[in-house]
Amino acid sequence: MPQALHADVLVAGAGPAGAAVALGLARLGYGVCVVGLPRPFDACEGISRRVVEALRQAGFRQALEQISPPVLREVDWNGERRAQNAESLLWRPGFDTALIADLQQAGVRVMPARVATVLHDDQAPGLRLADGTELRARVVVEARGRAAPQGRGVGLRGPATLAVLTRARGPRAPAGSAVFACADGWVWLARLATGQRYLQFCLAADAPGLPKRAGLAAWARARIDALPEAQAWLEGCVPEGPPTARASTASLHARPWDRGVLRVGDAAMAVDPLSGNGIFQALSSATTAPAVINTLLLSPQHTALALDFHASRLRETFLRFARIGRDFYAAEARWADESFWRERSAWPDALAAHAPVARIDGAALRPVVEDGLIREREVLITSEQPLGVWRVEGVEVAPLLRDLPVAPGDRAVVLAHRLTQAAGSDAQRSHLRAWLQRHAVDVAPD
Ligand SMILES: Cc1cc2nc3c(=O)[nH]c(=O)nc-3n(C[C@H](O)[C@H](O)[C@H](O)COP(=O)(O)OP(=O)(O)OC[C@H]3O[C@@H](n4cnc5c(N)ncnc54)[C@H](O)[C@@H]3O)c2cc1C
C-alpha cells in the first residue's frame, strides 16, 4: 500500500540553506515541511555585502533585519595591517530565529523537532524524528549543515581543522571585527554593539596541547592571555559560558543525491571559514535546489541532467573556495614552515583560483535553470566559468557568436548588428558589448 505523504518535500534543518530551499519550493507551489531545531551553541558570523544581497534575493526579510551595517574589520596578515568596512555581523541565534519567522510568514510549515534519521527511499523518502514519528514525502532535503551524518560518502576533505569559539561580555563599544594569524592557526574576533565579544581560534584538529572538552576553558583562557592582539578587544570583559569546539574542515560530499534525498548547504559542501563565505556557498546550492527538485518531480526524464547540474555546481564552487582559501593561507608567509600553514597553503591543488585572463573557450550544451526547471541549453564555456554562461543581462550569448564570418573585421560588424537586435535597451547592449570585449571578442562601434 502506498504510504501517506506528510508533504511534497521535507527539509531537515532550518539554517540558511534549509530555509532558502523551503522558500524557493513554496514559491513554486509545493507543500513543504521543515523539521529543525536551533543550533545548540551561540555564535556570531561575518558576511559580505553580496551575502546580504543573496539573502534578499532568496526572499528573506526578517532575517535581513538581524544583520548589522558593515563594520570596521581589522586585518593583520603576513605583518601587514589593514582596516576597512567590509563585513556585516550577524548573531546566529537571532538570525536563525528570524529565518523561521520568514518561513512561517511564507506559509511553510516548521516543526521544531530533532531529526534522528533520514530515510532513503526512491519512492517515498522520509525522516524519523527523535520521538519515533516517521514522516514521508516525495523528496527529502538534507540541510542539517555540518551536523548531517556523512552516510555513504565523503568526497573531498581538506586538512582536519577545529574551531574553538569563546564568548565574553563587556562594555558597549562600536561593533567591529578583526582577523590575525599566529604560528599554529588564525584568530577571528567580533564585537557586537550589545557588548558581546566572540573570539574564535582555528587550529589543526591534532594541534599539540589541544585538550579534550573538560580542559578547553582553561586552555582557551591561557591562549587568550598570551595573545597581545586580543587584550584591547577584551578589556573589561567577563567570559561567558564554556567554549564551543566544532569541526571546520572543508568537505565535499560524494553523493549529493542518494535515493530520494538531496543534500544542500554545508551538508553537501562545507568550506573553510577563512574564506568567509560559508553562508554564501550554502545559499548558492540552496537557491538552485528548488529547480532541481521541480525537475525531478515534474520532468523525470531530465533527472540525470538535474542531478548533474547540482553535483557539478557543488564541486565547482567547492574547489573555487578551496583555492581561494589556499591563497589566503599562502599569503601568510611568517610561519610557512609550520605544518598548519604548509598543509593549508598546498591544498587542494596548484591550479589558479581565478583564470588569469577572461577567454571564451567554445560553446557546448549544458544544464541551466530556466523557468524553475533544469534544462539543457547552449552556453559559452569561458576560462572564468567552466560550467558555462547562458545569459548575460538576460540575453542568450551563445547564439551571438554562432557562425560568424571568418574575417575579423566582418565578424566585429556582424556581432555589433546582432547585439543591436538582441538587446532590448542601450544599457543592455553596452553591458553585452563590455562583457564580450572583456572576453577578448571584438565588436564594431555602433
Ligand atoms: C567555525 C566556523 C566559523 C564560521 N564563520 C562563518 C562566517 O563568519 N561567515 C559565514 O558566512 N559563514 C561562516 N561559517 C559557515 C556557516 O556557519 C555555514 O556555512 C552555514 O551556516 C551553513 O548553512 P546550512 O544551512 O547549510 O547549515 P547550518 O547553518 O548549520 O544549519 C543547519 C540547521 O540544522 C539544524 N540541525 C542539525 N541537526 C539537526 C537534527 N538532527 N534535527 C533537527 N535540526 C538539526 C541545526 O540546528 C541548524 O539549525 C562558519 C563555519 C564554522 C565551522
The ligand as an SDF file (V2000), in Angstrom:
LIG
                    3D

 53 58  0  0  0  0  0  0  0  0999 V2000
   33.9990   27.9100   12.9020 C   0  0  0  0  0  0  0  0  0  0  0  0
   33.1120   28.3810   11.7980 C   0  0  0  0  0  0  0  0  0  0  0  0
   33.0020   29.7380   11.5540 C   0  0  0  0  0  0  0  0  0  0  0  0
   32.1850   30.1920   10.5200 C   0  0  0  0  0  0  0  0  0  0  0  0
   32.1090   31.5350   10.2690 N   0  0  0  0  0  0  0  0  0  0  0  0
   31.4000   31.9680    9.2170 C   0  0  0  0  0  0  0  0  0  0  0  0
   31.3470   33.3410    8.8990 C   0  0  0  0  0  0  0  0  0  0  0  0
   31.9310   34.1830    9.5900 O   0  0  0  0  0  0  0  0  0  0  0  0
   30.6310   33.7230    7.8000 N   0  0  0  0  0  0  0  0  0  0  0  0
   29.9530   32.8200    7.0350 C   0  0  0  0  0  0  0  0  0  0  0  0
   29.3260   33.2040    6.0460 O   0  0  0  0  0  0  0  0  0  0  0  0
   29.9630   31.5160    7.3440 N   0  0  0  0  0  0  0  0  0  0  0  0
   30.6660   31.0730    8.3980 C   0  0  0  0  0  0  0  0  0  0  0  0
   30.6790   29.7410    8.7010 N   0  0  0  0  0  0  0  0  0  0  0  0
   29.9010   28.8290    7.8730 C   0  0  0  0  0  0  0  0  0  0  0  0
   28.3950   28.8970    8.1690 C   0  0  0  0  0  0  0  0  0  0  0  0
   28.1550   28.7140    9.5340 O   0  0  0  0  0  0  0  0  0  0  0  0
   27.7300   27.7870    7.3780 C   0  0  0  0  0  0  0  0  0  0  0  0
   28.2850   27.6770    6.0950 O   0  0  0  0  0  0  0  0  0  0  0  0
   26.2260   27.9880    7.2110 C   0  0  0  0  0  0  0  0  0  0  0  0
   25.5970   28.1880    8.4350 O   0  0  0  0  0  0  0  0  0  0  0  0
   25.6570   26.7500    6.5330 C   0  0  0  0  0  0  0  0  0  0  0  0
   24.2820   26.8210    6.4720 O   0  0  0  0  0  0  0  0  0  0  0  0
   23.4260   25.4750    6.4980 P   0  0  0  0  0  0  0  0  0  0  0  0
   22.0150   25.9040    6.4970 O   0  0  0  0  0  0  0  0  0  0  0  0
   23.9210   24.5480    5.4740 O   0  0  0  0  0  0  0  0  0  0  0  0
   23.7930   24.7790    7.9010 O   0  0  0  0  0  0  0  0  0  0  0  0
   23.5470   25.3300    9.3790 P   0  0  0  0  0  0  0  0  0  0  0  0
   23.5640   26.7960    9.4360 O   0  0  0  0  0  0  0  0  0  0  0  0
   24.4800   24.5780   10.2570 O   0  0  0  0  0  0  0  0  0  0  0  0
   22.0490   24.8830    9.6830 O   0  0  0  0  0  0  0  0  0  0  0  0
   21.7120   23.5530    9.9600 C   0  0  0  0  0  0  0  0  0  0  0  0
   20.4690   23.5560   10.8150 C   0  0  0  0  0  0  0  0  0  0  0  0
   20.0680   22.1880   11.0420 O   0  0  0  0  0  0  0  0  0  0  0  0
   19.8060   22.0180   12.4240 C   0  0  0  0  0  0  0  0  0  0  0  0
   20.0220   20.6200   12.7740 N   0  0  0  0  0  0  0  0  0  0  0  0
   21.1880   19.9300   12.7490 C   0  0  0  0  0  0  0  0  0  0  0  0
   20.9680   18.6660   13.1280 N   0  0  0  0  0  0  0  0  0  0  0  0
   19.6480   18.5530   13.3740 C   0  0  0  0  0  0  0  0  0  0  0  0
   18.8050   17.4710   13.7840 C   0  0  0  0  0  0  0  0  0  0  0  0
   19.2860   16.2440   13.9970 N   0  0  0  0  0  0  0  0  0  0  0  0
   17.4900   17.7170   13.9140 N   0  0  0  0  0  0  0  0  0  0  0  0
   16.9580   18.9360   13.6750 C   0  0  0  0  0  0  0  0  0  0  0  0
   17.7090   20.0060   13.3020 N   0  0  0  0  0  0  0  0  0  0  0  0
   19.0290   19.7980   13.1420 C   0  0  0  0  0  0  0  0  0  0  0  0
   20.8070   22.9370   13.1020 C   0  0  0  0  0  0  0  0  0  0  0  0
   20.4560   23.1750   14.4490 O   0  0  0  0  0  0  0  0  0  0  0  0
   20.7040   24.1500   12.1990 C   0  0  0  0  0  0  0  0  0  0  0  0
   19.6140   24.9690   12.5490 O   0  0  0  0  0  0  0  0  0  0  0  0
   31.4780   29.2560    9.7350 C   0  0  0  0  0  0  0  0  0  0  0  0
   31.5800   27.8980    9.9870 C   0  0  0  0  0  0  0  0  0  0  0  0
   32.3920   27.4500   11.0020 C   0  0  0  0  0  0  0  0  0  0  0  0
   32.5310   25.9700   11.2450 C   0  0  0  0  0  0  0  0  0  0  0  0
  1  2  1  0
  2  3  1  0
  2 52  2  0
  3  4  2  0
  4  5  1  0
  4 50  1  0
  5  6  2  0
  6  7  1  0
  6 13  1  0
  7  8  2  0
  7  9  1  0
  9 10  1  0
 10 11  2  0
 10 12  1  0
 12 13  2  0
 13 14  1  0
 14 15  1  0
 14 50  1  0
 15 16  1  0
 16 17  1  0
 16 18  1  0
 18 19  1  0
 18 20  1  0
 20 21  1  0
 20 22  1  0
 22 23  1  0
 23 24  1  0
 24 25  2  0
 24 26  1  0
 24 27  1  0
 27 28  1  0
 28 29  2  0
 28 30  1  0
 28 31  1  0
 31 32  1  0
 32 33  1  0
 33 34  1  0
 33 48  1  0
 34 35  1  0
 35 36  1  0
 35 46  1  0
 36 37  1  0
 36 45  1  0
 37 38  2  0
 38 39  1  0
 39 40  1  0
 39 45  2  0
 40 41  1  0
 40 42  2  0
 42 43  1  0
 43 44  2  0
 44 45  1  0
 46 47  1  0
 46 48  1  0
 48 49  1  0
 50 51  2  0
 51 52  1  0
 52 53  1  0
M  END
$$$$
